[in-house]
Amino acid sequence: MSEDQKKQLEQQLWNIANTLRGKMDADEFRDYILGFIFYKYLSEKMLMYANSILEEDGILYNSLDEGTEEGQAYLQAVHEEAIDKLGYFLKPSELFSEIARRGNAKVEDGDGDGVSNFILQDLTDILKNIEKSTMGTASEDDFDNLFEDLDLTSTKLGRTEKAKNDLISKVLAHLDKIDFKLEDTNADVLGDAYEYLIGQFASGAGKKAGEFYTPQQVSTVLAKIVATDKTKLKSVYDPTCGSGSLLLRVAKEVEHVSNFYGQELNRTTYNLARMNMILHDVHYRQFDIKQEDTLVHPQHLDLRFEAIVANPPFSAQWSASSVFTTDDRFSEYGKLAPGSKADFAFVQHMIYHLAENGTMAVVLPHGVLFRGAAEGHIRKFLIKDRNYLDAVIGLPANIFYGTSIPTCILVFKKCRKADDNILFIDASQQFGKVGNQNQLREEDIDGIIRTYRRREVSSKYSYAATLKEVEENEYNLNIPRYVDTFEEEDSIDLNEVAADLRDLEAQIRASDSLLVDYCTELGLDSPI
């Protein structure tokens, strides 16, 4: 897909979003747009698969007569195959294109005017039927309540049923015109469109709609780090997976990922993550996304992962209850992260899940580098007792939506090659500006990854600190302690400054004298 084609697609998608803009908050109309895109994807995938099954009989799926015995026989056969292969089933009459056509076919009302067919109830039933088709099957958990945020009864869509119907019909018609090119296995048009909208909603609405989203450039850095020296990954895990974009970004950096795992607290965002996986053609058997509080109710305790990436909520509160002192994830440290800042609780959780040959990269606020008390104790344990910390990377401020605080990336490995040092990279001044937001440019990302992989030492940018140096700094990881970024100011010639001041004084005296002369000529009192 060319850049021009991509821009055209993005413009079409944003025009559709503008149909709903003003009627509701950005995070609310996000749910409608992304939900309908997902429904369109499921329909097109269903149609393609059903046509491939019926090809030998010379039958097109959307031409089947659902009211005949023959049609029902074909539907039953397709149903069994689709549930096993796709994980869900849609009848021809339930396909997106059919509903979009019906919604925009005009019929006469009592006054002889053309009005849209009423499709809201049919659409509601179809979305429920998709979920029902998975009940009792291996894909049930992955489709359960997937469309629950798509509330077609909301008054925000319109005050009357007709107004709601007209708006939804219009949105479906716009989407129906977009070719997502599912038959082209090399194209990820739909996945890219989905990511584009997620990013747009996040950047346009600040924290409320951006809390589930890690900027693409930061995701790329994390993904490239954990993919270092890997062509295939058995598993990748994100304990605060949001919309799942970070997990999918890792897949773009290697040839193959066998399984994706994630956990997300927010129900709406959890639904987004499951949709995002399926939209990117990740088979339902290859991902396991759970909805629960990761620290309190971890869902994958018996698993270890080859790659772990995360952007946990910064300095979130958690219970820090004494019951966790016997929890295997935290017990060996002798301290729990403070209740007011769960940053290191997430780190401990991820370390527990990290495989011996794995790499973990996590975004955290700068405070984790130097805060004392329990956090200082945990930091020291990870470095002195375990030697797991591989690198500390400082990022620019104001690159996350909704917060301007500076952040860093901590990289952990249980089996480190360079186990006698910790690499510090100060990338805080390497960025471009896009509006009010700072953004890592391609060359900034390349610089970080090249420096990390080669463990390069570069003046005012990176430094490989020995474990002894870190110990001498009392395990304080504040980057300026290791990377000297001091810029010497130009020397000032005080004699030259004095001469400049004398010149200015002479100019002032000349101006004053001229002003006195003018006042004398005009018969005015001089102000001087």
N, C-alpha and C positions, 0 to 999 in steps of 0.2 A: 504494500500500500504506500503510494507516494505521499510526500508531505502535503502536497496540494489537496489530494483526496482526503487525507486525514483532517485537514483544516476545514474542508467542506462538510465532512461528517460532523465534526465538533460544532460547527455553526448551526447545522440542522438540529442537533440535539439541544443546543442552548436555546434555539428558537422555541422548541417544544417546552422546555423548562419555563420560558417566559410566558407561555400560555397560562401557567398556574401561578406565576409570580404575582405578588400583591394580594392573592387570595389567602395565603397562609405563610407561615415561617418557612425559611429555606429547608430546615431539617424535616419539615412535614411534607413539602412537595417533593423533596428527594425520595421519600418512601413511595410515592405514587409513580414517579418517572422510572425509578429503578425496578419497581415491582412489575410494571408493564413491560419493560425491556426484558425482564426475566421470563415473563409469560410468553412473549414473542419468541424468545430463544427456545423454550421448551416446545412450543408449537412447531417451529421450523425443524428442530431436531427430530421430533416425532414424525413429521411428514417425510423427511428424508429417509428415516429408518424404515417406516412402513412401506414406502415406495420400493425400497430395496428388497423387502420381503415379498412384495406382490409383483415384482418385475417379471418373474417367470410366467405368471398368469396374464401378463399384459394389462394389468389393472393399476390405475392411479388411486391412491388412498382417498383423496378428497372427492372422488367420483363414486365411492361406494354408497349404495342405498341402505341406510341404517334401518329402514322399515321392512326389509325383506329377510327371509330365512337365509338366503345366500349371503347377503350383506352381513348379517349377524354372525354367520359362521366364519367369515373372513375376519370380522372384528375380534372374535374370540381368539383366533389364531394369532393375530397381531398383538392382542393384549398380553398373551402369555409370553411372547418373545420380548415385547417392549419392557415388561416389568423386570425380566431377568437382565436385559442388556442396558436399558436406560434408567430403570428404577421407578418409572411412572408411566401413565397411559392417558392419552387424549383421543376422543372420538373425532372424526372429521368435522362434525358440526361444532366442536368445541375449540377448533384451531383459531389462533389469533386473527389470521387473515379473514376468516369467515365472520367472526364477530365484528371486526373493523368494517367489513363490507356491509353487514346488516345495519350497523349503527349509523352509517353514513348514506344509506339508501333512503331517499325521501318518500314518504307516504302522505297522502292527503288527510288533513284533519277535517272536522265537521264544517269548517269555514272554507274548505277548498284550498287551504294553504299547505305547502310542503313542509313536513316536519320530520325529524330523525326518528327511526325505529327505536323503541325503548329496549335497551340491552342491559341495563344495570342489574336486573335480577338474574338474567342468564349468565352474566359475567361473574356475579357473586357465586352462583352455583358451580360454574366451571372451575373457579379457583379452589373451591371446597372439594370438588371431584378429583382434582389433581392430587390433593393430600389423601383423600379417601382411597385412591387407586393404589397407594403404597402400604396401606394398613396390612399388618401381618407378614410383611416382606422384609428383606434385609435392608431396604432403603427407607423404612418407615421413619427412623429417627432423623434422617437427613432432610425429610420433607415435612415433618410435623410442624403445623402452624406457621409454615413458611410465608404465607400471605396475610398474616394476622394484622399487619400494619397498614394494609391496603383497605381502608375503611370507605366503602363506596356510599355509605349513608351519611357521611359527614356533611354538615351544613356549610362547611368551608368550600365545598365544591359548587355550591349554589343554594339559593333559598328554596327553590322548588325542585321536584323530581325531574321536571323537564330541563331545568337549567343544569342540574348535575349530569343528566344524560347527554345533553348537547356538548358539555365541556369534555367529558370522558370520550365521547365519540370523536371529537376533534383531535384529542391527543392520540388516540388509537390510529386515526387516519394519517397523522403526521408520521408516526412510527412505522406504519405499514409501507410507507414509500421508501424506507431505508433498507438497502440490501446489505445484510450482515455477512454475506458470502460464506456461509457455513460449509459449503461444498469445497472451499479452498482450505485445505488442512494447514497451509503455511500462513494463512491470514488469521489474525486474532482481532478482527474488526470490532466484534461485539465486546470482547474483553477490554480492548482499549477504550471503547466508548464508555463502558461502565466505569473504568478507572478515571477517565476524564471528568465524568459527571461527579463522581465521589470527590475528586480534588477540587472541582469548581464549587461545590456546595460547601466544602470545608473552608476554602479561602474566602468565599463570599459572605459567610455567616459567622466567622470568628469561632470562638470556643464551643458554642452550643452545637454547631453542626460539624465542627472540625475535631471534636474530641476523639473520634474513632479513626482518625486518619493521620498517618505519618507521611510527611512530604516525600514525594517520589525520589528526590535526590538523596535524602537521608536513608531511605529504604535501600537505595542502590549501594550506598557505602556499606551498610550492615550486611547485605546479601553477598557482596563481593568478598568481604572479610571472611564470612563463614564458608564460602565456596573456594577459598584459597587452597590450591593443590588438589582440588577435587573435580572429577568429571561426573560422578554420580553420587547421590546421597540416598541412604536407606530411609532416613527420616528427617523432617524439619519440624520444629515446634515453636509456637509463640504462645506464652501463657496469658497474654493480654492482647488477643489477636485482632480486635476491632473488626474492620471490614474484610480482613484476610489478605489485604494487598501486600503486606510485608512477606507473608508466606509465599505468595505467588511470585514476588520479586526474586526470591531465592531460586525458584525454579528456572528463571530466565538466565541464571548465571552458570548452570550446569546442564549436562545433556539429559539427565533424568533424575527425578525425585520419586522414590517408591511410595512414600506415604507422608501425608500432611496431618499435623495435629495442632489443635488450638483450643483455647478456652477464653470465654468472653462473658463479662458480668451483665452488660446491657442487652436486654432482650431484642430490641430493634436492630442493634448493631450485630448481634449474633445471627439474626436472620440474614442480614446483608452479607455476612461472611460465608454462610452456606450457599447463598445465591452466587456469590462471586466465584466460589470454587467450581460450581457446576457450569457457570458461564465461561470459565476458562478451560472447559472440557476435562476437568479433573473428575474421574469416575467416582461415584458415590462410595465405592469400596475402598478408594484410596485416601479419603479424608475422614477425619474424626474430630469434629468441632463440637464442643460442649458449652452449655450455658450454666455458669455457676461462679461464685466468688473463688478465684484461684487460690488465695492464701488460706481461706477458711475451709473450702470444700474442693480440694484438688481432685481432678477427674482422671489423671493418668499416672497415678503414683507408682505403678508397677513397671513403667516404661522408662527407657533411657534413649536419648536422641543424639544423632550425629551432628546436627546443626540446631542451634537455638538462637532466635532473634526476638527482640522485644523492645517496645517503647511503652513501658508501664506509666500509669498516671503519676506525674511528678509529685513527690512528697505527700502522697495520699495518706489518709488516716487508716489505721487498722486496729484490731482489738489488742494485739500484743499480750493476750491472755497467758497466764502462767501454764495453761494446759499445753501450750506450744513448746514448752521447755523439754517435753518428752517426745515431741514430734521429730522423727528421723531427719526431716529437712533442716531443723534448727538446733537440735540437741548438742551436736559436737562443738558448737561455737561457744557455748557457755553464756551467751548473751542473746537477747532478742532485739531486733530493731525497735526503736521507740514508737509508741502508738501514734505519735503525731507525724511520723515520717516512715512510710513503708518501703522506701527505696531499697534498703539492704535486705528486707524480707523477701522481696521479689528476686534479688540476686541470689540469696540462699536457696530459694525454691528452684531457681534455674540450675544452679550448681548441682543440686541433688539429682536433677534429671539429665545432666550432661554425661554422655558416654565417654569412656576412657579415650577414644580417638576423636572426640568431638571438639567443636569450636563454638563459642557463645559470644554474641555481640549484643550489648544492651545500651540504650540511650537513657541517660540519667541527668538530673540537675547537678551543677557544679559542686553543690554542698557535700555530696558524697565523697569528694576528694579530700576534704579537710575537717569535716565536723568530728567532734570528739565523743567522749563518753562511750555508749554502747556501739555506736557506729565506728568509732576509732578502734575499738576492740575487735570488731568483726573484720575490719579492713586489715589489721595486723595479722589476724589468724589466716586470712586468705593468702597473704603474702609470705609471712614468716613460716607458718606451720604447714601450709599446703603448696605454696609457690604456684598458684593457679593464674595469677594476673599476668597477662601477656603484653597488653598495651593500653595506654590512656590517650584518647584523642579529643582535643578541645575543639568544639564547633563554634561557629559564629553565633552571636545573639540574634534574636528575632527571626529565626528560620522556621519556628513552629507557629501554627495558627492559634491565636488566642493567648499567647504568652510571649514575652520578649526576653525572658531569662536566658542566660547562656547555658549551654548543655554540653555534655561530653559523651563519648562512647567508651565503655570499658569492654575489653576483650579478654576472655578467659579460656584457658585450655588446661586439661588435667595432665596431659603429657606434652610439655613444651620442648621444642628444639633448642631455642635460645633460653635455657632455663637459668642463666646467670645474670640476666638483666631484664628490665622492663622498658619498653619503648614508649617515649612520650612524644606526641605530635601536637603542635600548636597550629591548628588550621583556623583559628578564630578570626583572622584578618583576611582570609581568602574567600571572597564571595562577591556576588553581583547583587544589584538592587532591582527588584521588580515591584514597582509601586512603593508601598510602605514596607514591603517584606524583603528581607535578605534571602538570598538563594545561593546554594552551592552550584557553581558552573561546572561544565564537563571537565575543564582543566583542573578545577579544585578537587573534584572527585578522583581524577587520575593521580593527582599529586599525593593525596592521602593513601590511596591503595598501593601505589608504587613504593612509597616510603615504608608502609607497613610490611609489604611482602619482602622487600629487600632489606628491611631493618636499617635503612639509611640514616646517617647522622648528617643533618644540614643546619648550618648556622641560622639561628633565630627561628628555626622551624621544627627540628626534631632532635632528640637526644636519647641514647640508650643508657639508662641509669643502672648501675650495678645494684644488686640487692643490698650491698653494704651502704651505698649512698642513700637508698630509701630508708634503711634502718636509722642512719644518722639524722635523717629528717623526721624521725619518729613516726614513720609510715604516713606522713602527710603527703598527699599526691598532688597538691596544688601545682599546676603545670609551670608557672614562672619560677618555681624552685629548681627546675631541671632544664627548662628551655629559656635561655637568656634572650629576651626580646627587647632589652633596653636599647633605645636609639639615642646615640650621642648627639646633642644639639650642636648646631654650628656655633663656633666661638664668636664672641662679640668684641669688636675693637672699640674700647671705651674712648680712646682719643678721637676716633672717627665720629662717634656719637656726640661727643662734646663739641666738635667742629660743626656738626649739623645743627645742634642747639644754638650755637652762636650765630649761624646763618639765619635761623628762624627769628632770633631776637632782632637782628638787623632789619629783616623784612618787616617785622611788627613795628619797629621804630619809624621806618620809612612810611608805612601805611598810616601811622598815627599823625605824622607830620603833614602828610597830604590831607588828611581829614581836617586838621586844624586850619590849614590854608583855605579849604573850601568853606568852612564855617565863617572865617573872617570875611571872605568875599561876600557872603550872603548876609552878613550882619547878625549871625547867630552865635549863641554861646557854645563854646566847644565842650563836648562831653568828656574831654580828656584833660 
